[in-house]
Amino acid sequence: MKKLVVKDRLACKNCLSCEMACSEAFYKEYGLNTSCIKTDLRKDESIDVKVCNQCGLCANKCPSGAIKENAKGVYMINKKLCTGCLECVKACPKDIIANVDGKPAPSTCIACGICVKACPMEVLAIQEG
């Protein structure tokens, strides 16, 4: 299984480099709900780094069967089958499925590693196996 993991949550400085890299790679701009990774400041001032653990809840809730697990264990959205109902977005327990206004389908993390390369603090990694 291939997935994005957080190596050192405490090292995160909430610089948003990971979010910006993800957004710009797939949408050519950074904005609200355009990233498949999120960093949030908690009430206790610690930083929460939310990444997709490839749990499959989005696929289980997709009524059109547009989300399938590939050979590497990554859940991918088939944009041709997606009806835009956003049940996957509602189902995601981490609220990290990108739902961009004007786009016909949302986006899930595909464990591409762009955010890993962008992080100056080396907080993230791609795990295989």
Secondary structure as UniProt FT lines:
FT   STRAND          2..6
FT   HELIX           9..11
FT   HELIX           17..27
FT   TURN            32..33
FT   STRAND          38..41
FT   TURN            43..44
FT   STRAND          47..50
FT   HELIX           57..61
FT   TURN            63..64
FT   STRAND          67..69
FT   TURN            71..72
FT   STRAND          75..77
FT   TURN            79..81
FT   HELIX           87..91
FT   TURN            93..94
FT   TURN            101..102
FT   HELIX           114..118
FT   TURN            120..121
FT   STRAND          124..128
//
